[in-house]
C-alpha cells in the first residue's frame, strides 16, 4: 500500500474585528495559498469555521507527500516566516493539531470508495412474489 497524501491541520482563534482579514489571508485565494502554490506537490488548502465558536477556524493543507511539504518549507522558509509573522496580529492563538496521511487513495473520495448495496427487487414485493 502506498502512502497517502500529507495533510497538516492548524487551529486558529481569531481576534475580534480581524475575521475578514484572516479569511482573506487564509482562504482559497489568499496569501497562504499563493505561497503554497509555489511548491511542487501542493494540492489544496481548506479553511473551515466552527459552527458554535465563530472565532475558531481550522486550516487543512494537503500535499502530495510529506517530502513535498518538507522541500517547500526549505525552499520558501523566508517567505513562510515573513507571512507567518504578518498574520500573527490577526490571532489570539494558533495551535498545530498535527500531520496526517490520507487513507483514501489519492484522487478518490470516501463516497467513491463505497460500494452501493444491490437494490432489492421491489417489483417482486409489489406483486407478492418476494420468496
C-alpha positions, 0 to 999 in steps of 0.5 A: 500500500502506498502512502497517502497524501500529507495533510497538516491541520492548524487551529486558529482563534481569531481576534475580534474585528480581524475575521475578514482579514484572516479569511482573506489571508487564509482562504482559497485565494489568499496569501497562504495559498499563493505561497503554497502554490509555489511548491511542487506537490501542493494540492489544496488548502481548506479553511473551515469555521466552527459552527458554535465558536465563530472565532475558531477556524481550522486550516487543512493543507494537503500535499502530495507527500510529506517530502513535498511539504518538507522541500517547500518549507526549505525552499520558501522558509523566508517567505513562510516566516515573513507571512507567518509573522504578518498574520500573527496580529490577526490571532489570539492563538494558533495551535498545530493539531498535527500531520496526517496521511490520507487513507483514501487513495489519492484522487478518490473520495470516501463516497467513491470508495463505497460500494452501493448495496444491490437494490432489492427487487421491489417489483417482486414485493409489489406483486407478492412474489418476494420468496 
